[in-house]
Every structure is written in C-alpha cells, then in structure tokens.
Amino acid sequence: MTENAPKKFRLSFVNAAEDVPRLVRAYGRACQGEFALVLRPPEQRGVLVLVRKDGATFWRSGEAPATDGQRRVPAEVVRHHDGSLRLSPLTVGSGGATWLPYDATGLRAGQRVTMAFHPDDQFAHVVTGDATDQRDAPGVPTSSITAKDAVTLIRTEQKATPKPGPITLKGQWSGYLHCDGGTPRVELVRKLAAYGVLTITSSPDGWTWSVARTEKWFSKPGTDTGTAPTLLKAIEAGLARAMGLLGEACSVRDSRRRAALDTSFAVEHPIKPAAEGKDPTERLRPKEPRKTKARTPPPVDAPVSLPDAPVTAPALKRMADEVTAEADALESVRDVPWVWQETSAKEDAVAWFTQVGLDDLAQEVASYDGGPDRPLDAFVARLRELVDDLDVDEPTRQDARAQVDRLHDGWKTAPALLERARRLVRYAARMTESDLCRGTERKEAGDAVDRAVRAYTEARDAIGRGEPFDGVRKLRSIAQWVALAAAKAAKSCSAGQMSLPSGRSSVADEGLQPGDRAVLVSDPSRVGTVLEWRGEDRVAWREDGQRVTALLRVTMLAPVVDEVPAKAPKAAAPKKERKPRVQAAPVEVDTAKDKALIDAFSAAVAAALG
C-alpha cells in the first residue's frame, strides 16, 4: 500500500460495547484502489485485501513467509484414517488439505503447532511446539489474488460470527484504520472512565497498548504501556493494567457497569448492546466495464470515413495489403463469446486518463475509430509504448497499463468485431472502384465484395431478430470474401497494366504506369519505357537501345504522346455498270411428243408390276 499523505478510515464493530469486540471491519479508498479489513479478535485472526484496477493483493493473519520462502501458519496435529499424524492448517481457505510432518517425534493428536510448508509439497516442517508466534496485526497485502476472489475472501471471513461476549466495562470501542506511508495501522480506543482511556495500536511487529489517566482533583496523571502479539492479548493486558491504574484513583463504580456486578440491578436495568451500523465492506465490489445491450448493427452503407479510390498502382497495392491484413486479423478470431453487449471500456479509459492528467493519451483513445489503415493491434502497441515512456510513478504506470488491457479486451467484443468487419467491407468496395482494376479479375473482385456484403447483412438481420447464430463463423466468412476481393483487385491491376497501349494521354493526373513510354524532361530526345514502380516516387526506366535500367524520380520523366497520323480517306471505286438481263426465249411446246413420252412411261410401270 503506497500513499503520499496519511489517511484514516473509521472502524465498524459488531457490538462495540462488549469487552472484546467479536468483529472489527473497515473499508476505504486509498493507494489508487479499494481496501477492506476484517479482524476477529476472539479467534486472533484477520484479513486485509487491496483491490486495484490491475488486480488485487491480500494479507492474512498467521501466514508469514519463512526464511526459506515457505509459508508459516498455525496448525493442529490430527490423526489420519490410516493412523498417521498429519498437520492441518487452521487458517481460512485451506480446503481441508493436510501435510505430513517431516519429523513426527513428540507430536500428539490435538496439539497446536506452527508449520512451515510449500503449497505444492506433501510434507511440512514443525517450526514450534505451539502457535505462540501467531500474529493478527494487519500487514501490507502482498499475496496476489483476483478481485472476485478478494471479495469472496472478505465475505467468507465474516461468516459464523463468534457468540456474544461479556459487557462489563463502561464506554464503547471506536477507532480508525490508518494508511501511513503505505503501511496499514489499526487504532482502537475505549474510554473506561471520565479520566481513563485505553488505546491499542497495531504495528508490523504486533500490538501496543497504552493506558492514560488524566489529572483530576483527586489523582495525579499516570500512564502505562505494553506489547502483545495479538489483539486479544493486547485487550486483556491493557484492561488488566487499566483497572489497576484507575483503581489507584477511584473505586470500581467509575469504570465498571453496575449491571455486570449487581444481578438485581441488571433485572431492571439490563445492559443494552451497542447500536451497529451497516457493514462497510459491502461496498467492496470488483469493478468491471459497464455493459449494456448493443443496438442492431448499422447497414453496410451507413456513413463511415473512407479513403479516395487509389489512382496509382502502389496506392492500390498498399490498400490491398491493408485490407488483406485486417481480413487476416478478423479471420484469426477464435474464442470470443458472441454476447451482443456494448462495453464502456473506451469511455472509461478516456475518463481515467483525463482524471489523472494524461490528456494526450485520452485524446489518442478518443480519436481512434479503427479501419484497415489504422490496425487495432498496432494502435494498442503504440499506446503501450506511450504508457511505458510516461514520466509518472510506478503505481500510476501500472494502472495505465491495466486501462490499456481493458480497452483492448473491450474492442474484442462481438459488436466491435462486427463493426470492424463492416468498415473492412467498405474499404474493399472502395478499392475495387479504382480505374486500375480491369477485366474479369475486377468482376470477380466485385463479386467477392458482394458475397461479403450478403454475409454481413445475414448476420445483421439475425441479430435484429434476436435469433441465435454462429457469429464467429460469420465473421470469418466476411473476412475470407474480403481477402479474396483484395487479391483479385491487386491481380486485375497487374493484368490491366500489361495490356495498356504504348501511347498514353498526357493528362497530368494520370501519372506514369509500368509499360508507359516516357522521355527525359531534361533531354526529350531520349525516349524509353517505364518498367515498374520502386517506392512512392521512383520508377525503373530503360532507354531505347540500352540494356541498363535506370532508377529515376517520376518528376524526371514525362509521358510520350504518340502522334498517330490520320489515315487518308480511300478513293471511291468506280461503280461497275450492270449488264441488262437477257430475257429467256419462250419455250415451244410439242403436244404430240409429250404424249408419246407419257405413254412410254406408263407402259414401263405396268410391265414392272406384272
């Protein structure tokens, strides 16, 4: 627990009038986190947890690290069903596990000892013959635990509250939990008489009690102090000395309740238990980003910022690479619970960075809206670098890293992933609008984008109707179709450039492309061919009649404007005069001859039929 200025938080007691309080609790916000304390003085044990945004730590009484890195806890010697003696920890959360002693000499069933052990070992050492070294003074929480388990530990520690104890003293217990330079310090106070006060204070070494008697007309001031390993022993020792110190100045009636000593008086005036407030540790809850039911995803054509359609081959290739990389990232998504809930991770991160004065990081997060040209993983990696370079203390840096982790997790939810898929589809569509995409490859790229649009629309409609569906599989389908579109667009650009004619228009904004004819601006008589792009502003150029390829800036070349001579119109061929058709002479008909032929044909048919 690290804190610049000391803070104190009021203690809550279960019946503060009892001589020994059964339960002492505290809750507060310090050390850039929340803490909760539970002490059980009659049982000489306690728990302190600290929950931060990057995790939680806890301290538990009786668990002190030994010199060899093991744990020390109070334990009881028990007899196992096989007849062997085992060591059973007496701390909460041991789960009933037992350890075999390395040396069982002198041990007996029911004996209380202190054991040193390692959780992964089956054997343990007996450190002392009794548990006199057990201490319940709160220490700095250093053992790691999840926030959820920390809350459970605090609630478990308050179960099975001890039975009510005697109420014989006047006054009630009060006190505070202090945070002094990162070290917890508990202070309990009880006014025993008008002139006597008992104060008990914790420290890393145990408890210190002090009794103060103020000066009165009938007595002089007096004080006494002492130490004890546990709160119970400190209370007992402090009260015993207080009675002696106060008894030197007055009778019993000033410090004792009459009802505790006079049974007949107690019948008419019974001792009333102290009023109890609410349990302050109930306010300790693990903080998670707020989640609400997300709205139906927007249609594909909903507004979104898009780049201009690429007009050069390098620009198209760069855009295709960005789209392919984002598609691969979405296609690799695996273990994502498809719960349709929006998270406030982004808003929470912006608010936190603003609150601690890191306005630059807050602006970075607030302005990020995603897209293939701004990959999510690259953005988060840059955020982590900025956090590592912050000029802040280490706790603040750790909290900032936890904010980035929560932000990254919030952007991996179902609504965020589907929105990334929608932007990806729009980017791919814009890429295929380039004039550089031609031929059948361009048509296939457009078809792939259409398939991706249909897959997104099907997912959107299913979510709108509240129907169950495999969102991760649909996400991969969208990504695969978009990746195919990017590949086809890049290929169509390459194929289209190979089929370009050698003569090009001299329009300035078209630029030079592979296959174009170009001349040197400094010497227009030197003509050559552009072979390929090299970077953003350089091209490989080969002059006619040369074998060496030169690498030139685009501004050093100018496109060749081929002057194609106009073809002379063909002379019209003289029309041929058509010869007039010769009329056929009329055929003369010989009736006698025709009749003789018919009679001969009929005679031949009659002979064939027999």
Secondary structure, DSSP 8 states (H G I E B T S, - for coil): ---SS-EEEE-EESSTTSSS-S-EEEEEEETTEEEEEEEEGGGTEEEEEEEETTEEEEEETT-EE-TTS-EEEEEEEEE-TTS-EEEEE-STT-TT--BEES--TT--TT-EEEEEE-TT-SEEEEEESS-TT---S-----EEE-HHHHHHHHHHHTSS--------BSS-EEEEEEEETTEEEEEEEEEEETTEEEEEEEETTEEEEEEEE--BTTB--EEEEEEESSHHHHHHHHHHHHHHHHHTTS-GGGTB-HHHH-HHHHHHS----------GGGG-------EEE------TTS---------SHHHHHHHHHHHHHHHHHHHT--S-----EEE-HHHHHHHHHHHTT-HHHHHHHHH----TTS-HHHHHHHHHHHHHT--S-HHHHHHHHHHHHHHHHHTTSHHHHHHHHHHHHHHHHHHHTSTT--HHHHHHHHHHHHHHHHHHHHHHHHHHHT----HHHHHHHHHHHHHHHHHHHHHHHHHHHHT--S-----GGG---TT-EEEESS-TT-EEEEEEE-SSSEEEEEETT---EEEEEGGGEEE-------------------------------HHHHHHHHHHHHHHHHHHT-
